[in-house]
Amino acid sequence: NGDTEAFAEIYSEIYTKLYYLAYHSLANGREAVNAVKAAAREAYSEIRNCRSREEFNGCILKKLCEQIILYFREYRKTPPVYETDPPYIKAQMRKLTDAERLSVSMWALFGLNAGEISRFSGLSETVVENKLRSAKQKLEPNL
């Protein structure tokens, strides 16, 4: 019912995964923080419609994917500013396309299958399957 304490408790359970999803999908940590904050604000306004933790998790995950995709669109207009000397995993993720990074991050962090990733990201299931396959082929030799 819009209870801020209940929202904070549920949000705190998945915040780290949300941040890592944004961090490994986007160019830098600042963008990741901003995307997670925006997703949390939007999810808070819709929390009344959620009847379970799973529904809330799905709602905020969808909102975060929307934020990440907005950044991807901006990358097409203006090249992103990458972190200098990123951690190893982040450096490996740079080898992937935007859609590959998002798909493989959702798969690795949340254990989602292609259908679930499709539902949250808005990418078709076939595209997600292809992106997961190509991302794994690119990353496998180095991980």
N, C-alpha and C positions, 0 to 999 in steps of 0.2 A: 504493500500500500504506500510506497514511496518512503518507507522508513530508512533514514540515512544510515543508521547503525547496522541494519540488516544488509543494506547494499554494501557497506564497507566490509562486513564480514565475508560475504560471498565473493566480492571483488578481490579481497586479499588472498583468497585461495587460488586464484588463477592469474593474478597480476604478473608474476614472474614469467609465466609462459607467454602471456600476451606481449610483454616487453621483448622477450627473445624472438618471438615471431616477427615483430616489427623491426627489431634490430638486425636480424639476419636477412630480412627482405629489403630493407631500405639502405640508403647510402651511408648514414651516420647515426650516432646515438641521439643527437638533438632531434632529428626527424622522428626517430622511434618514440621518444618521450612525448613529443607533440601528437603523434598519431594515437598513442594509447590514451592520452588525456582527452582528446576529442572523442574517441570511441566511448570512453567511460561517461562523458557528459551526455552523449546521445543515448547510451544504454540506460542511464539513470532516468531519463525522461520517459522511457518505454517500459521500465521495470514493472509497472502496474499490470502489464499484460502477461508477465511471466508467472507461471504457477509452480515452477520447480527450479532447482539449481541447474538442471540440464537445459531448460528453456532459457534461463538467464545466460548461461555460458554460450549457448548458441547465438543469442541476441548480441552479446558483446563481441563475439568472434566475427559475426557478420559485419558489425559496425567497424571493427578494426580492419577487416578486409577492404571495406569501402574506403577507409582513410588511406590505406596503403596504395590502393589503385589510384587514388587522386594524386599521390606522389609520383607514381609511375607515369601518369599523364603529364605531369610537370617535367619529368626527366626528358620527355620527348621534345619539349620546348626549350629547356635549358639544361645542359649537362649537370648531373648531380655533383655535389662536393663530397668526395669520399674521405674517410678517416685516413690519416697517415699512420703507417705501421699498425694495421689492425691485427687482432688476434687471428690465429691460424685458420680457424673455421670461417671466420668472416672473410678472410682473404680468399679462401676456396670458393665461397659463395659468390664472390664477384665474377667468377668464370661463367656463371649461369645467367640466363635471361631473367627479366623481371618475373614472368609467369612461372619459370622454373624455380626461382628462389622462393616465391610465395608457396607454391605447391609442395616442394620438398620440406619447407619449414613446418607447414601445417601437418604433413605426414609424420615428420620426426618428433615434433613437440607434443602434438595432440593425439597421435596414433590414428588419424583419420584416413579413411579409404578414399578412392577417387570420387565416388558419389557424394560423400560428405563434403569433401573439399569443394566440389562443384557447387553444392548447395550454398556454402558460405561465401565462396569467392565470386560466383557468377560466371565462372569459366565453364564451358561444356565438359561433361565427364570424359569424353574422348580426348579433348585438349589436355585435361589434367593427367590422364593416363599417359599420353605422349610426353608431357612435360616431366612427369615423374621418371619415366624410363630414360629420357635423354639426360636429365639431371644426375641420375644415379650413374650413368655411363661416364659422364664428365667427372664426377666426384670420386668414384670408386678407386681409381689408381692412386689417389692422394690421401685417402682416409683409411 
